[in-house]
Amino acid sequence: MADRAQMHPLEAIVARGQCMGCGFCAATLSDAAESVSVAMARDETDGIYRPVVSGWQPGQAPGAFLCPGAEMDLPALAQEAYGREPPDPMLGEVVATCAAYSNDADERMRAASGGVVPALIRLLFDSGRITRAYVLGTLPGQRDGAGHEIRNAGAFATAHGSHYHPSDFGAGLRGFLEGEGPFAFVGLPCQVAAMRKLILERPALQRDAVVLISLFCGGLNSYHGIGYYLARHGVDPGQVREIGYRDGAWPGRIRLALADGTTRTIARIRGNSRAMVMHYMAAFQGFWMLKRCRICPDQIGDFADIAVGDPHSRRFRDMSAAAGGGGFSAVVTRSAAGQALMEEAAARGYLAQMPMSREEVAESQGYTLVQRRAAEVYAQIDGKLGGTPPKVAVYTALRGKESATARRVAWIDMLKLKLDLRKPVPAIVWVWQVAEYLILRFPLAEFGRRLKNIVSNR
């Protein structure tokens, strides 16, 4: 590897594994040497989008840029955005919580969860309060998503569903940031935090920003991880032309369009055998996760006006089944503007709402939220394993309060990232995941029930 001291700062960030491919660096680069340019490009070895620096030589001005991957300081940004650290450090700044879903049945079924985000965007365009929105979408024939500006509610159709492997989120970001007109911005927590920081620094953006909407996020996996799971179902991942993760009844199946013109649908967790669930967990929960996603303090959009995600609990699974497969969204409003928009959407019939307490929202995110709030532990472990972690800071009230279980799980998660699994041995991966499921990650009191699940293959 080249001497990092001779690298452009962006190249060093990539080399340290801190990049998550959001594209904010390329979109915000300024004051660089005249010959310097930065563009996002897909690394074909793993399908991850990375900044590519051209025209820079050591000694030249590298330029200034925003990189939420290299640094994420929750207390500092909370002070800037809200004037304080949140009273509830696990859930973040909160005005209100609820569960909701779109009253448009088709919109609700197409969406990642309950269709809250497309319903809100539709209301904003219908009422003339925004003239543009930035979203991540996928066009027909595309395997990966790309960020782009939309100018009407109908264009949001390309953005329905979830994206669990890397996308070129920054594809249209520079043009969007340089544009004019009131806007909505939809992104993952890291992307929304970056946008919030820019809004605080740029008066023009502050004037035009109507609402920032964040999706809850469990992390992105390289395409190798997705490919591992597809291969277990007999699908050549190189033949995939389109992939959707939310087909049919909530929380959805994986739908594939293949190069030969055929389509397939594959179960995720629900409707799967227990043996295949182990492969799914291995593919989506650690071995192939981007390091910066694993070392992340924000799972639930701490700096959005409205944060939205799946409510993973039996109550909503049962209600979804009773509703014919329609999904639900857990919603956290974090500003007065966000709360007012949610109330208007309900009053005007765009959304249906129901009570969901703060405690239930947190519980519905399970260990993922707990582990994200232990990001400083993950960073420490990465350093002990020879890595260079991003600079992350959790809220002061949580610092040093991580449980022994959270620390154990952090070691498991970080050790998995040290393995080179571009050419995995399925048996080894499966055995590791079974051991993790039985004895490493969860309480030993549940060992008997979990073993019964595996033996019965249910």
URPE-V23732 format. One record per backbone hydrogen bond with DSSP energy under -0.5 kcal/mol. CO is the residue of the C=O (numbers start at 1). NH is the residue of the N-H. Records with the same first field share a line. If there is no record, write none. Layout:
CO = NH / NH
//
This chain:
3 = 6
4 = 7
8 = 11 / 12
9 = 13
10 = 14
11 = 15
12 = 16
13 = 18 / 19
14 = 17
17 = 292
23 = 27
24 = 28 / 66
25 = 29
30 = 64
33 = 36
37 = 54
39 = 52
41 = 50
42 = 44
43 = 46 / 47 / 48
46 = 223 / 224
48 = 43
50 = 41
51 = 53
52 = 39
54 = 37
57 = 60
61 = 33
64 = 30
67 = 71
70 = 391
72 = 74 / 393
73 = 77
74 = 78
75 = 79
76 = 80
77 = 81
78 = 82 / 83 / 84
79 = 83
87 = 89
88 = 92
96 = 333
97 = 356
98 = 331
99 = 354
100 = 329
101 = 352
103 = 105
104 = 108
105 = 109
106 = 110
107 = 111
113 = 327
114 = 102
115 = 119
116 = 120
117 = 121
118 = 122
119 = 123
120 = 124
121 = 125
122 = 126
123 = 127
124 = 129 / 130
125 = 128
132 = 184
133 = 135 / 150
134 = 186
135 = 137 / 148
137 = 146
139 = 142
145 = 168
146 = 137
147 = 172
148 = 135
150 = 133
152 = 155
153 = 156
154 = 157
155 = 158
156 = 159
157 = 160
158 = 138
162 = 245
164 = 221
167 = 169
168 = 147 / 171
169 = 172
170 = 173 / 174
172 = 176
173 = 177
174 = 178
175 = 179
176 = 179
182 = 131 / 132
183 = 210 / 211
184 = 134
185 = 213
187 = 215
188 = 192
189 = 193
190 = 194
191 = 195
192 = 196
193 = 197
194 = 198
195 = 199
196 = 200
197 = 201
198 = 202
201 = 203
202 = 206
203 = 207
204 = 208
205 = 209
208 = 183
211 = 185
212 = 305 / 306
213 = 187
214 = 308
215 = 189
220 = 290
221 = 166
222 = 225 / 226
223 = 227
224 = 228
225 = 229
226 = 230
227 = 231
228 = 232
229 = 233
230 = 233 / 235
231 = 234
235 = 237
236 = 239
237 = 240
239 = 259
242 = 257
244 = 255
247 = 253
249 = 252
253 = 247 / 255
254 = 266
255 = 244
256 = 258 / 264
257 = 241 / 242
258 = 261
262 = 258
264 = 256
266 = 254
269 = 272
273 = 277
274 = 278
275 = 279
276 = 280
277 = 281
278 = 282
279 = 283
280 = 284
281 = 285
282 = 287
286 = 289
288 = 222
290 = 293 / 294
291 = 295
294 = 296
297 = 299
299 = 217
301 = 304
305 = 334 / 335
306 = 214
307 = 332
308 = 216
309 = 330
310 = 312
311 = 313
313 = 317
314 = 318
315 = 319
316 = 320
317 = 321
318 = 322
319 = 323
320 = 325
321 = 324
323 = 326
325 = 250
329 = 100
330 = 309
331 = 98
332 = 307
333 = 95 / 96
335 = 339
336 = 340
337 = 341
338 = 342
339 = 343
340 = 344
341 = 345
342 = 346
343 = 347
344 = 348
345 = 350 / 351
346 = 349
350 = 103
352 = 101
354 = 99
357 = 361
358 = 362
359 = 363
360 = 364
361 = 365
362 = 365 / 366
363 = 366
364 = 312
365 = 368 / 369
366 = 369 / 370
367 = 371
368 = 372
369 = 373
371 = 374
372 = 375
374 = 377 / 378
375 = 379
376 = 380
377 = 381
378 = 382
379 = 383
380 = 384
381 = 385
382 = 387
383 = 386
387 = 389
390 = 392
391 = 72
393 = 74
395 = 398 / 399
396 = 399
398 = 401
403 = 407
404 = 408
405 = 409
406 = 410
407 = 411
408 = 412
409 = 413
410 = 414
411 = 415
412 = 416
413 = 417
414 = 418
415 = 418
416 = 419
419 = 421
421 = 424
424 = 426
425 = 428 / 429
426 = 430
427 = 431
428 = 432
429 = 433
430 = 434
431 = 435
432 = 436
433 = 437
434 = 438
435 = 439 / 440
436 = 441 / 442
443 = 446
444 = 447
446 = 450
447 = 451
448 = 452
449 = 453
450 = 454
451 = 455
452 = 456
453 = 457 / 458
457 = 274
//
